[in-house]
Amino acid sequence: MAPGYLGAVAHEMSCPTRTPGSGAPGTGTGTVEAGAARCRPSQTPVTRSTIGAAGTAGAAGDRENRMTMTPPRWRPAHPLLLVASMAMIGAVVTVPAPSVAASATSTVIAGEKVSISGKLASRGKRPVVLERFLHKRWTRVVASRTTSRGRYTFVVTMPHHSAGYRVVAPRTRVHGKVLAARVSTTRRYAVAPQRATLTLPSAVVEGRRVGAQATFSPARPGRPVALHQLVDGAWTTIATSVQDAHGRASFKIAQQSTSTYRAVTPAWRGAAARGTASRTTSVTSPADDPWVTGYYAGWFWDQMYPPEHVDMSAMTHFVFGRVAPGAGSIGGRAGTVVEAAGTAHDPHLSPDGTRSVEDYLVKKAHDAGAKALLMLGGDGNDGAGFVLSSDDAVRAQFVDRVVDYLVEHDYDGVDVDWENCLDGARGCGEATNAAPVTAHEAQRRLLALLVDIRAEAATRERYRSTPVLVTFPGYPVNTNFLTDGKVEPWQAEVANLVDQYNLMSYGIGTTWSGAGWLSWFSGALTGAGPRTPVDIESSIAAYVRSGVPRSRLGIGIGFYGIYFGPRVTGPRQETDRERIYEVNDVALAYSELVRKGYLRHGAPKWDEPAQSTYRTYGSKGYVPANDRRANPAGFLSYEDARSIAAKGQWVKDSGVGGTIIWTLNYGWLPSSRSNPLLEAVKKAFIKGS
């Protein structure tokens, strides 16, 4: 979240009215776009050591705040100008035009020092008096004189009661000229009590890093916040942060035993210290059995794998795909949640005719004892949608809407599928002719999004006894690009923030054509080398070296194949001269491999070093009789019962957390009403199968 403001930023003291609006079409959440009117400074990111960005803003021009005896329509006619600022920040905070009613009140904390400064249009030193309206009458606070340029400043300690202030310039004579008396418009300072809350899960898995969030009001961006843990009967500071523009401070903690926490913001700029009530979090042991997290492509519900046939007993976690971040692949406004599974969201289309396909599958998962997760995002333009929707200015709204959606549809958690636009590339939401969002900033936004989703979910009744689950699909790593055998620090940080960090170790996640690569497998378990530099084992090892527990990492199994053209007839062959390289997961879904005869032709092979299945079709290649437009296949890599069994055994032997499946739909064979690959996963991973 965004630290910043006092001590680092000047902000407008106005409270511009923000009109509530409806959520984006298709979200089904009914969440308003901008909430009720409230003070919110504009802000620009600057570097900070914690998740978030400090804010900066310029003050409005002095000319819009001249004094007058009567309220003007816009520009006051008389020449006395009033500017209010928080004295402790050393920067003037401009009061907008007096005709704007919402600008007449500022929220302060008792004891804070406020600087009231201004300028007279006439030059020359003259007396000015600051008056306070309290207990139904105006009283003199302090008198002063302007500078020769007509400027003045008063510093006032805010009382414990709300009050109005004005500046009076009495009638006087300067350099022989009589100057008429002037009175500024009144500014009201509403003294608000300090409030503080601490949000964190009631239970966490031992050793797992989770997010904690302290929220203070009134917000004072930049004000320090300390997170305390009760250790041997004494409060000990274990982390520090600062308030963001919304008064929130975020922390990441990992605990080994049941612990009690509180958050405290110290006395600051005249305001008294304030602490939250204490919160206790218990610790649970990690599960011993590997997880099986299966993705269901909801947009294929009426074409591949009918909902009534989905075998929920074959998995521990069911992921419904999908919704998208606003301004991503499906459009919508940044910060909204956009439905992206077609008619699977529509009511009354489920097999029982009583609900949506989405809600039917969530209930079906729960009835089978599986957890139900929502897929948020995906490949393509959703990276840009995430960049825009996780910007500090809209992330709070986006998080609210995501959690609203989870609660509305009874999900146990969310799979944050932010796959691209994390490397500073162009085309990721930047304005025309603007520089792209940097890799560091995009990664910061991702980390903040993960923390905020957990923190917001912890405030909801649905997740108080059973904390929300957050998963993330990452990529395997190329061993040629590692530094000291480790992944990049941000990747390890993401992995340590989520419940499952699953590698998309299939398709182009593990293989490539050209650029010096030799032909290689989709989902190679082992056997990587300098020219086949990706496999599951080396990728897991790189994350473990980077400080990620094995139990938090998962592998991937793709229910589809990839193939090279006929110049390549097996693994570890040159690919630079072979222009055919087919990786479309829909066209090469396991069901399509069966339907088009790929698995009835060619010679089936097993590669021991890679623990992978493949087929070779010779130098002429194979073209399906029912798809003559397809490019000929020379070397096909795919999953079968043997390769899946090898992965299941390796996961159990190595202590890795589990596997994901992309996608359950691809394995469905309509002719036999079966899903052979899912049955193989069930047998290899699920105890008692």
N, C-alpha and C positions, 0 to 999 in steps of 0.2 A: 504494500500500500504506500501511498505517497507521503513521505515526510516533507516538511517544508513549512514556511510562513514565518512565525515570529522569530526574529533573529536572522532570517534569511530572505524575507519577502515583504513587500508592501502590497496591500490588497485594498480594493474598494470597500468602504464601509457600508455601501448600499446593500439592500436586499431586493434585487429585481424579482418581480413576480414570475414564477415558472408555472405555466398552465399545464395541468394534468392532461394526458392524452391516452389513447388506447394503445395496446401493444401492436406489434406487426401483424398483418393478416396471416392467418394460418398458425399462429403460435398456440392458440387454444388456452392461453394462460390468463388473458384479460389483465395483464400487468400494465400499469400506466407507464407512460414514457418518461415523465419527469417529476412525479411527486408534487407535494404542496410547496408553496413559496417558502424559501429559506435562504439564509446568507451563504453564498458559496463563492469564494474568491476564484478568479481565473488563475490559471497556473501554467507554467512552462517547465518541463523536466530539467533538472540538473543532476550531476552525479551524486550518489549517496552509497554508503557501504551496506545499507540494508535494502530489502525488497521495497521498491517505491522510488519516487522522485520528488525532490523538493520543488516548491512552486515559486515563481516570480511573476510579478505583474507591475505594470505602470499605473500611476494614479491619473485620474481624469484631470482635464485642464482647469486651472483656477477660475477662468472667466465665467464658468457656469454656476458660481456660488456667491455672487455678490449680495450684500445685504439690502433689504427693502422693508418698508413698513407694512406692505401688504404682499401676499403671495403672488408672484408673477405667473404668467402663462408659461414662459420658458426661460428667456434670459432676463434676469432681474434688471431693473432700470437704475438702481442706486449703486454706488461704487464701493460698498464694503463687502469684502469677500471672506468667507469662513471655511476653514479646512480643518477636519478632525483627523487625528492619527494616534496610533498606539505609541506612546512616547518611547517605550523600551526597545522598539525595533529601529529607532534612528532613521525612520523614513516617513515622509508625509503620506497620509492616507486621505485621498480627496473625497469630499462629499459631493455627490451628483447634484443636479439642479434641484432647488427647493420645490419645484412644481411636481416632482415625482414623489408621491406620497410614501412609497415603500422605502425611500431613502431617509425618512425622518427618524428612524430608530436604529440604534446599534446595540447589540447584545454584548455585555461585559460581565466580568467577574468582580465581586467585591474585593477591593484592595488593589486592583490593577490601576496603573497610572496611564491616563489618556492625555495626549497632547492636543490642545485646541489652538490652532494657529490660523493666521489669515493675513490679508493684505488690503489696505485701503487704496482706492484708485488715486486719491490725492496724495501728493508727497508732503513731507514735513512731519516732524514729531508731534503727536497729539495723544491725549489720554484715551485709554480704552478700559472698560470694566467687564469682567466676566461675571455673569449672574446665573444663579441656579434656581429653578422652580421646584420647590419641595414644600409639602404641607400646604398647598394651595396659595403660595405666594412666592414672589421673586425676592431673592436675597443676594446681597453682594458676596462674592467669593474672594476676588482679588482684583486689584487694579494694576495697570501697567501703562507703558507708553510705547507707541510704535517707534520703529526706526525711522531714519530720515527718508527711507523709501516706502514707508507706510506699513511695514510688516510688524507682526506681533505674535507671541506664543505664550500660552498658558499651559501649565502641567497640573493635572488634577488627579488626586487619588479617589477612585470611585467609592462612594459610600455603600452601605449595605441596603440602601433603598434605591429604587429607580428614580431618576430625576431628569429634568430637561435643562439645557444650557443654552445661553445666548450671549452674544458680545454686544455691548453698547458703546458707541462712540459719542460722548456728550457734545453739545454745541460748543465750539471753541473758535479761537482766532489764531491763525498761523500766518506769519509774515504779513500781518495786516489784513488778511483776508478772513472773513467769517465763514466757518464751515458748519453746515447744518448737522444736527444730531442724526445718527443712523443706528438702526437696530437690526441685527442679523435675524434670519429665520431660526427657529428653535430646533435644536437636535436633542432627541430623547435617548438616554442611555438606560436600557432595561437591564437591571442586575439579575442575573440568572444563577441559580444554585448549581454547583458542580455535581455532576453525576458520573458514575463509572461502573462498567460491567466487564466481566471477564468471561469469554466463551472458549471452551475447549471440550473435547470428547469426554464422556463419562468413563469410557474404557478404551484402552489402546493395546495393540499387540506389543509384547515385550521387545524393546530395542528399536521399534519403528518410530521414525521421526514424524511428528504430527504438528499441525498448526494450532496456535493459540492466538486469540485476538482480544485485545483490550479496547474498549470504546469509551471515550470521554466526551462530555458535553458541558458547557459550550466547547466546540473544537478550537484548539490552539495549535495549528500546524507548526511543527518544529519543537514543541515542548517535549522534553525527555520523558520517557516511560521506562520503568524497570520491572522485570518479571522476577518475582521472589518465589523461592521454594522453601517449604518448612523442613529444615534439616536439624535433627536432634533438638527440637523445641525452639529453634531460632530461625528467623527469616533470613535467607541468604539470596543475594542477587545472582541469577544464573544467566540472564540475558538483558540486553538493553535495546531500545528502539526510540522512535520519536513519533508523535502524532502526525497523521496526514491531514489533508484538508477536511476530512470528515470526522476527525477526532479519533481515528483508529490507529492502533499500533499492532503490528503482527510479529509473531515469534515462531520459531521452530524448536521443538523439544523432542528428546528421545529419553524415555525413562525405563528403568529396569524393575521398578517396584511401584506399588501404590504410593502416590505423592499428592501433596496439597500445595496449591499455588495461589498467588494473588498478584495484582499489578498495581503499581504506585507511580503517580506522576508527582514530582516534588514541588515545593513552593517555587514559584517562578514569576518574575516580573510583577511582584506584588500580590499575586493570587496564592492562596494557601494550598498546601499539599493535599492530594486526594487519592484514596486507594479504593480498590474494588473489594467486594466480599471474597472470601477464600473459596476455592473450588478444588475438590478432590477427584483425581482420576485413577481408576484401578487398572491393573495390568493383566492381560490374558496371554496364554502361551500360543505360539504359532501352530497352525495346523500341521499334522504330520503327513497327511495324504496330499499328493499333488493336485493342483486345480486343473480343471478343463474348462476353459472359457471359450464358448462357441458363439461366433457372430452369425446372426440371421439377417440377411438382406431383405428388409421389409418391402422394398420396391419390387421384389420378385415373388411376393407371397402367392400370387395367382398364376405363376408360371413355373416356379421351381420350389419344391418341398412345401406342400400344403400345410397350413398351421396344425391341423388335427393330427398329422403324422409325425410331427417333430418329437423326437425321443429325448425328453428332458432328463431321463435317468442316465444318459450318457455324458452328462456334464455337471459340473458344480456351479458354473456361472453361465447364464444365458445373456447374450448382448443383443438387444434389438437395435437394428439400424434403420433409419437414423433421424436425427435432427441436425441442423447446421447453424453455425453462428451467423447473425445478420451481416450483410455486406459480403457474404462469401459466395459459394457455388450456386445457392438458390436465390440470392438477392436479399431484399429486406434491409432495414436500417441497422447500422452497427449497434450492438448491445441488445439485440432481440434474439429470440430463439425461433428458428424457422423449421417447420415440419418438412421432411425430405424423403419420406417413404411412400409417397403417392397415396393411394386409396387405403393403405394399411392403417391410416389414422382415422378414416371415416367411420362413423358409428354404424352398427347393425350389419357389418360385413363379415363378422366372425362366424365360424362354423355353427355356433349356437344361436346366432342371429340377435344377440342381446347387447353386443358391445363392438368396439373396433378390434381389428386383428391384433393391433399392438397390445391393447389391454387384455385380450384373450391369452396371448402368449405370456405376458407377465404373470397372470394368474396361474397359467399352466406350469410355469417354472416354479412358482411358490408351492403349488400343490405337490410337486415332485421333490420338494426340499432343496431346490436350486435357488441361487440368488439371481435377481434380474437387474441388469445394468442397461443404461441408455447410452448408445453410441452418439457422441457429440462431435460432429466434424467429419473429416475424411481427407482424401487426397484432393489435388487440384486447387481451386480458388478458395477453399475453406481456410487455407493458410492465411490469405489476406483478410478473410472474415475474422479470424482469431486475432490477428494483429490489431485490427480496428476495434473489435469488441472488447479487447483487454486493455485498451488505452486507459490511463488513469481517470480520464474524464467520464468514461462510461462503464468501466469494469464493475462498479458496484451494482449498477442496474442490470448488467449482463448476468452477474452471479445470482442476483435475486431471481431473475427469470429462469435460469437453469434450475435452481433449487425448487422454485415453484413448480416447474414441469415435473421434476422427480417426485415431488410429493403428490401432485395431482394424479399421476399414473402409478403410484405405489412402487417406484423403483427402489432398489437397495443401494444403488450407487450410479456412477457415471464413468464412462470410458472417454477420456479427453483425447480425441484423435487429431491432434495438431501435428501434421506430418511434414509440412514445408513452411517456407517463409521464416525460417529460423536462422538463416545464414546471411542476412543482409542483402538478398537479391532484390532486383527491381520488380515492379509489378505486384507488390505486396501491400497495396492500399495507400501508397503515398500519393499526394496531390500531383497534378500535372506539372512537370518541370521541377518537382521537388526532389530532394535527395531521398533515397530509400531509407526505411527504418533500419537501423544498424542491427547486426546480429546480436550484439550485447543487449540492446534495448528489447528486441523481440524475445530473447531468452529470459530477460527480467520479467517481462509481462507474463510469460508462460508460468514462471515460478510463482508470481503473485496470484495468478488465476487459480492455481492448484491450492495454495494456502487459503485463499478467500472462499473457495467452494466448501472446503472442510469447515471453516469457521462459521459460514452462514448456515450450513446444514445443521451444525451443532445447536443452533438456536431454535430449530424446529422440533416439535414434539415427535414427529416420525422417526427422528434419528437420535433421540436422547438416550435411549436404552441400548440401541444397536447403531453405532456410528456409521455414517455414510461410507461407502466404499468408493475409492477413486483409483482408476487404473489408467495406464498409458501405454500405447504401442510405440516402441522405439525401433530403430534400425540396427541390424547387426553391423559390425565394424570391419573395415578393411585393415588387415594386419600391416600392410605397407604404409599406412598413414598414422599409426599409433605413435605416441610419444611416451617412451619408457613403458610401453605395453599397456597404457591406460587410455581410457576414453577422455573426452573433454570434461572439465570440471562441471559444467552446467548439466551435462548428461547424467553424471553421477548424482548431482543434486536433485534432479527430477526423479530419478529412480528411488532415491531415499525418501522422497515426499509421498510416494504413492503406495498403495497396497499391492499392486501387481505392476511390474514393468516388463512387458512382454515384447520379445523381439519378433519383428515381422520377417522371419528367416525363411522366406520362400520367394519364388519368382526373381525379380530383379534385385531383391534384397540380398541374394547370395550369388548371383551369376550375372555375367555381362558378355557382350560380344564386341570384338575389336579392342582398340586401345591397349594391345599387348596381352589381353586375356586369352587363356586357353579355354576350351569348352568345359563347362562345369555344371554342377547340379543345382536344381531348385531344392533348397533345404538340406544341403550337405551337412551331416552331423559332425564329421571329423575330416582330416586329411588336407586342410588348406596348405597352400604353398605360395611362393612368390608370384606365380602367374595365375593362381587360383586362390586369391588371398582372403576368402571369406568362408567361414563355416561356423556352426553353432558353438562348438566347444571353445574356439579361440575368442569368440565374441563374449561369451559368458565370462571367460577368464579375465578379459580386459575390464569388464565392469567390476568383477570381484577385486582385482588389483586396485581399482579406484575407490574402494571402500563400500561397495554395495553388497549386502549379504546375499548369498546364493538363494536363500529362501524367498527373496523378494523378486527374483528374476524368473521369467518364463521364456520358453522357446515358442516357435511358431510352426504350424503344419498347414500347408496350403492344399486345399482339395481341388487342385488344378495342376496343369503341367506347363512346361515351356519346351520349345524345340528349336534346333538349328537346322538349316537347310542341308541338302545331300552332300555338300563338300565336307561336312562334319558328320562322321558316322559313329562317334563315341566320345567319351570324356577325354580331357587333356590333349585336345587337338587344336591346331591354329585356327583362329576365327577371323583374322583380318581380311581374308579373301572371301569369306562367306557372308553374303549380304542378307540372307534370310535368317531372321531371329524373331520368333513369334512368342510373345509374352502376354497376350490378352487373356485375362483370367476368365472372362465370360465365355469367349470362343473356345477356350481349352479347359473348361470345367470338366471334372471327372465324368459327369454324366454325358458330356459331349464327346469325350475321348471314347467312351463306350459306344455311343450312338453312331459315331462316324468310323468306327472300326479300328482306331489306332491300337487298341489293346487286343485285337484279334490278328493283327499283322505284325511283321517284324519279329526280331528275336529278343525275348526278354532277358535281361542281364542283371547281375548284382555286383556292385562295386564295394569291395570289403573296406578299403581305406576310408571311403566317404560314407559307408553304411547307407548306400542309396540304390534305389531301383531305377532302371532305365530300359529303353528299347532302341534298337538300331535297325535301320531300314535299308542299308546298302547305299551304293552310290547313285541309284536312280531315285531314291526317296519314296515316300508314300503320300498319295493324294487320295482322300476319301471318295468313294464312288458317289456318295450323296452330297458332296461339296467340291466339285471340280475346280472351283475358283480358288481353293486354298493353295497356299504355297506348299511345295513338297517338303516332307519332314525327313531328315537324315538321322538325328539323334534326339530322342524324346526323354525328358526327365520328369518323373511324376512320383506320387506316393502310392504305396500299396500296403497290405497288411504287414509285410515283412519290415519295410522301412519304418512304419509307425511303431511296430513292436520294439525295434531297436531304439527309437527315440524315447519310448516309455520307460524302457529299462535303464537307459542312460540318465534320464531325469531322476529316477528313484535312486540310482547308485551315486549320483553326483550331489544330491541334496538341492537341486534346482526346484523352484516353486511349482512349476507346472507348464501348461501349454495353452496357446490360443489356437483356434481353427478359423481359417478364412476360406470360404464361408460354408456353413452347414448346408446351404441350398445347393452348392455345386456337387455334393455327393449323392443327391437323391436320384434314384433310378425309377422313373414312373412305371416302366414295364413290369418290374418286380416289386414295386412299392417297398423298396429297401434303400438303405444308406450304408453300403459296405464299409466305406472308410470310417464313418462314425462308429460303426460296430467295432472296427479294429481299434479305434481310440479308446472306446469304452473298455475293451478287454485289456489294453496295455496300461491304462492309467487309473481306472476306477476299481477300487478294492472290492472283491467279491464278484466281479464280472467274469 
